[in-house]
Structures are given as C-alpha cells and as structure tokens.
Amino acid sequence: MSQNRDEQKVLQAVEAMYQDYTIRDREYYPDFRRGWDQVLKKALHSETSYLPQDAGAIYTVKHSYGGFDLTLHFDQLKMADWYEKELKRKSKAIFVPKRLKRSRSGVLSLEDSVCRYDPKAPEPSLTDEVKNIIACALPGLPPELCVVYGNKWVDKKFNPLRQRSLSLFFLNTDYVPAFLGSPLEVALYLFLMDCCIVKENYTKVKDADLRQFLHIFRPSPMLGIKGLL
C-alpha cells in the first residue's frame, strides 16, 4: 500500500509539472511528455538497486523542488573510483574543477547558486589519502549545489590566509546519475533538470534550439546505460 501511495505521489507531482505553462506550451511538449512518461513508468516499476554493499559508502541527500521530495543516495566509493580512473585519461569530462566563493558568514556560492554541506557528516568510507571535495547541482532555479563527497574536509580547507574561496570538483550533470541509488532517482533527477532547463531558458531560446539541450532528446547517456530507454 505504501509503495502505491508513493507512486501516486510521484505521478501527481509529474502531472503538475507537465501542466506548468512553461512546459506545456512548448512546441516539443508532446514528444517531451511521451519520452519522459516512458522513462518514468519504467523507473517506477523497476526493482533494481545500484546501492553498494558497503552501507557506509552511501551519502544521502534530501531535496525538495516543484512538488517533489527527493531522497538521493550517492555512492561515494564509486565517485572515488571514477575520479582515479579519470586522472589517467587525457580528456576530463566528469569532475570539473571549480572555485566557490565564501562569504564572511561562511556561505559557499557559485554565481547565483548556494552550496550546502554538512561538516558533521561521518562519511566513514572516505580516507585521508585523497581529500577531494565533490559537489553537484540539484534541481532548482537557480540550482542548489550540494557537497556529496568530502563534507568533513570543507572547513579544514580554510585558514587565516585563505578564507574567501574553496576549490573543489563539480560533477558534470550528465554523470550525476552514475552515482545514484536507483532507476527512479536517476529518472527523477534528469526529468527535473530538464524542466529547470526549460523554465530558465524558454523566453531566451527558441524551442527548436532549446530542445537539443534536454536530456530526454539528446538523449542522456545515463538513461541508456541505466536501461531506462
């Protein structure tokens, strides 16, 4: 019964997002809806889990946007493994170096986006050998940023001579789903990011041009890799 209620809640939130005129009035709306309906239906009925056996490697993030209450589970050990592999490649596409500003009150930000982190997060699977800090964007206007690896090292990066900025790695949005815990998390994350892209740009970019930036039309490689297309 609880699973049915959860599914209904997701479907109601999806329908409400579809009815937003910024989404509904686009010329590609029928294809957008048809594509995402197919992906979301597949994800809702999937029992697949991408969670690691080591429960200590799972970092949980709760986030609300547009009527959705998301619980995202990030695999920190997988992030560390992918980072090590990318170091050996000439092209770097997944982990992008960024520098965030730090206000006098301690708030981290990148342009209009605020970055949250939890300095008390235990993160038991992380070692002191590689003290990376990795953040990603969450759905929102502007998108909220969240540290998903290395929370406990953020405050230690600051000293009397370096108080106003923080260097970290930013997860390319296309690859965020690689580290999430279930097909539904993958589908909802990319669906909401597509909705944000539309809502942010529909007055600035023609529908024909905006369409090519949406994950459902490109399509996002993660939708294929995760078996949702």
Backbone torsions as a table, in degrees:
resi	resn	phi	psi	omega
1	MET	NA	-42.7	-179.8
2	SER	-62.1	-40.4	179.1
3	GLN	-62.9	-40.6	178.3
4	ASN	-63.8	-39.9	178.4
5	ARG	-64.6	-41.4	179.5
6	ASP	-64.2	-40.8	179.9
7	GLU	-65.4	-43.2	178.8
8	GLN	-62.6	-39.2	179.1
9	LYS	-63.5	-42.0	177.4
10	VAL	-63.4	-47.3	-177.8
11	LEU	-63.8	-37.1	177.3
12	GLN	-65.6	-40.9	178.8
13	ALA	-67.1	-38.8	177.4
14	VAL	-62.9	-45.6	179.9
15	GLU	-62.0	-40.7	178.4
16	ALA	-63.1	-37.9	178.0
17	MET	-67.1	-40.4	177.5
18	TYR	-59.4	-35.0	-175.4
19	GLN	-81.1	-7.6	172.9
20	ASP	-61.8	126.9	-173.8
21	TYR	-60.9	-27.4	179.4
22	THR	-66.5	-25.8	176.4
23	ILE	-92.1	-48.3	-172.8
24	ARG	-65.1	-31.9	-173.5
25	ASP	-88.7	5.5	178.1
26	ARG	-77.8	147.2	-177.0
27	GLU	-66.6	-23.5	180.0
28	TYR	-94.5	9.1	-175.0
29	TYR	-53.7	-46.3	-179.0
30	PRO	-57.6	-43.0	179.1
31	ASP	-69.6	-37.8	178.4
32	PHE	-60.3	-49.0	-178.8
33	ARG	-66.8	-44.0	-178.7
34	ARG	-60.7	-44.5	-178.9
35	GLY	-64.9	-46.5	-177.8
36	TRP	-72.4	-32.9	175.9
37	ASP	-59.0	-42.3	-179.6
38	GLN	-63.8	-46.3	-178.4
39	VAL	-66.1	-46.2	-176.9
40	LEU	-66.7	-38.2	178.2
41	LYS	-62.3	-42.5	179.6
42	LYS	-64.4	-41.6	-178.3
43	ALA	-68.2	-40.1	-178.9
44	LEU	-64.1	-30.3	-176.8
45	HIS	-98.5	3.5	179.8
46	SER	-86.7	140.0	175.7
47	GLU	-106.8	12.0	-179.7
48	THR	-70.0	142.8	175.0
49	SER	-125.4	136.6	176.1
50	TYR	-104.0	8.6	-175.7
51	LEU	-70.1	142.1	179.2
52	PRO	-74.3	159.5	177.7
53	GLN	-66.9	-31.9	178.9
54	ASP	-79.0	102.4	-177.6
55	ALA	-62.4	-25.8	179.7
56	GLY	-69.3	-14.7	180.0
57	ALA	-86.1	-5.5	-176.6
58	ILE	-91.1	122.4	176.3
59	TYR	-109.9	120.1	-173.7
60	THR	-98.2	131.9	178.9
61	VAL	-124.1	127.7	174.8
62	LYS	-103.9	135.3	-175.1
63	HIS	-150.7	138.7	178.2
64	SER	-118.9	136.5	176.1
65	TYR	-161.3	133.9	172.1
66	GLY	57.2	33.6	-179.7
67	GLY	89.1	0.4	179.3
68	PHE	-104.0	133.4	172.3
69	ASP	-109.0	100.0	-174.8
70	LEU	-91.6	140.7	167.1
71	THR	-122.4	109.6	-175.6
72	LEU	-107.6	133.2	-179.4
73	HIS	-111.6	115.0	-177.6
74	PHE	-100.2	133.4	178.6
75	ASP	-89.0	100.9	-175.8
76	GLN	-70.1	-35.0	178.9
77	LEU	-66.8	-35.5	177.2
78	LYS	-67.0	-38.2	176.4
79	MET	-60.4	-45.2	-179.9
80	ALA	-62.5	-41.0	-179.8
81	ASP	-65.7	-44.5	179.6
82	TRP	-66.2	-35.6	178.3
83	TYR	-63.3	-45.3	179.5
84	GLU	-61.3	-38.9	179.6
85	LYS	-69.5	-37.2	-179.3
86	GLU	-69.3	-28.3	177.4
87	LEU	-58.5	-28.3	-176.9
88	LYS	-86.7	-7.1	-179.6
89	ARG	-94.6	149.5	177.6
90	LYS	-69.9	-43.7	179.9
91	SER	-91.7	136.2	-179.7
92	LYS	-114.1	111.4	-174.5
93	ALA	-120.9	-17.5	-171.8
94	ILE	-97.0	-47.1	-176.8
95	PHE	-107.6	109.1	-173.5
96	VAL	-104.3	122.8	178.8
97	PRO	-64.9	133.7	177.8
98	LYS	-138.2	156.4	174.5
99	ARG	-122.7	119.0	-179.6
100	LEU	-96.3	148.6	174.8
101	LYS	-84.7	149.3	176.3
102	ARG	-124.5	121.7	-178.5
103	SER	-76.3	171.4	178.9
104	ARG	-63.4	-26.8	179.3
105	SER	-87.1	-1.4	176.1
106	GLY	96.5	6.7	-179.5
107	VAL	-80.1	131.0	177.1
108	LEU	-94.1	140.4	-179.6
109	SER	-152.6	156.4	173.3
110	LEU	-133.8	111.0	-172.8
111	GLU	55.6	-120.5	-177.8
112	ASP	-92.3	0.3	-174.9
113	SER	-98.2	132.0	175.3
114	VAL	-89.7	140.5	-179.9
115	CYS	-109.9	122.7	178.6
116	ARG	-101.4	151.7	176.7
117	TYR	-153.2	162.4	-178.4
118	ASP	-122.4	99.4	-177.4
119	PRO	-63.8	-15.5	-179.4
120	LYS	-97.2	1.9	178.9
121	ALA	-61.1	127.8	-174.9
122	PRO	-66.8	-40.3	179.5
123	GLU	42.8	59.6	-173.3
124	PRO	-64.7	-20.1	-177.5
125	SER	-83.3	-10.5	-177.9
126	LEU	-87.0	140.0	178.9
127	THR	-111.1	167.3	-179.3
128	ASP	-82.8	1.6	-177.9
129	GLU	-69.1	-41.1	179.3
130	VAL	-129.2	100.7	-175.4
131	LYS	-91.3	60.9	176.9
132	ASN	-76.3	152.6	170.3
133	ILE	-121.9	125.0	-176.6
134	ILE	-125.7	133.1	178.7
135	ALA	-126.5	163.0	175.7
136	CYS	-143.1	164.9	177.5
137	ALA	-88.0	141.9	174.0
138	LEU	-113.0	153.3	-177.9
139	PRO	-56.1	134.7	178.9
140	GLY	166.0	165.7	177.6
141	LEU	-129.6	100.2	-5.7
142	PRO	-71.0	163.3	179.9
143	PRO	-64.2	141.3	173.6
144	GLU	-85.4	142.2	176.4
145	LEU	-102.9	150.3	-178.2
146	CYS	-144.6	131.2	174.8
147	VAL	-74.7	123.6	-177.0
148	VAL	-115.6	2.7	178.3
149	TYR	-156.2	124.0	176.2
150	GLY	87.9	25.7	178.1
151	ASN	-53.7	-40.8	-173.7
152	LYS	-70.8	-9.8	-179.9
153	TRP	-100.0	-8.6	-175.0
154	VAL	-59.7	-56.0	-176.5
155	ASP	-62.7	-30.1	-178.7
156	LYS	-71.9	-14.3	179.3
157	LYS	-76.0	-14.5	-176.6
158	PHE	-97.9	142.7	176.5
159	ASN	-146.3	174.3	-176.8
160	PRO	-55.3	-27.5	-178.5
161	LEU	-91.3	-15.8	-177.8
162	ARG	-136.6	90.7	-175.0
163	GLN	-117.8	-15.5	-167.1
164	ARG	-107.2	3.4	178.1
165	SER	-154.2	160.5	-179.7
166	LEU	-138.7	127.0	174.9
167	SER	-92.4	133.7	177.5
168	LEU	-152.1	-177.1	175.4
169	PHE	-109.5	138.7	-179.2
170	PHE	-109.2	125.9	178.9
171	LEU	-71.4	122.6	172.2
172	ASN	-53.6	126.6	-174.9
173	THR	-54.2	-35.6	179.0
174	ASP	-58.6	-28.9	-173.7
175	TYR	-101.8	-5.3	177.6
176	VAL	-53.3	-43.5	-178.8
177	PRO	-60.0	-19.9	179.4
178	ALA	-61.6	-23.0	-173.9
179	PHE	-110.2	7.0	-179.1
180	LEU	-88.6	162.5	-166.7
181	GLY	-88.8	-11.0	-176.9
182	SER	-157.8	161.5	176.3
183	PRO	-57.7	-38.0	-178.8
184	LEU	-67.0	-38.9	176.4
185	GLU	-61.4	-43.7	178.8
186	VAL	-60.4	-49.6	-176.4
187	ALA	-64.3	-46.7	-177.9
188	LEU	-67.3	-38.5	178.9
189	TYR	-60.1	-50.2	-177.4
190	LEU	-71.4	-35.5	176.3
191	PHE	-59.9	-47.9	-178.4
192	LEU	-69.5	-33.5	176.0
193	MET	-66.5	-37.3	175.0
194	ASP	-62.5	-44.4	179.6
195	CYS	-61.3	-39.4	178.7
196	CYS	-66.1	-39.7	178.3
197	ILE	-60.7	-44.3	179.3
198	VAL	-63.8	-50.7	-174.8
199	LYS	-63.4	-32.7	-178.5
200	GLU	-78.5	-28.4	-168.1
201	ASN	-118.6	-4.4	-170.9
202	TYR	-63.5	-25.7	178.4
203	THR	-85.9	-12.5	-175.2
204	LYS	-106.4	-24.0	-173.5
205	VAL	-127.1	134.9	177.6
206	LYS	-61.4	148.1	-176.9
207	ASP	-55.3	-41.5	-178.1
208	ALA	-63.1	-34.4	179.7
209	ASP	-81.4	-38.2	-178.4
210	LEU	-66.6	-34.1	-178.6
211	ARG	-52.5	-39.6	-173.9
212	GLN	-69.8	-12.6	179.3
213	PHE	-92.9	-5.9	-175.0
214	LEU	-86.0	138.8	-176.1
215	HIS	-60.9	-33.4	-176.3
216	ILE	-72.1	-22.7	-178.7
217	PHE	-101.5	-21.3	-176.7
218	ARG	-65.4	-43.5	-14.3
219	PRO	-88.5	168.2	177.5
220	SER	-61.6	132.4	179.5
221	PRO	-58.5	-29.4	-177.7
222	MET	-68.3	-30.4	177.4
223	LEU	-64.6	-36.0	177.4
224	GLY	-75.4	-46.1	-178.7
225	ILE	-61.2	-38.0	-178.8
226	LYS	-84.2	3.8	175.2
227	GLY	74.7	24.2	-177.7
228	LEU	-96.8	-5.2	175.8
229	LEU	-119.1	NA	NA
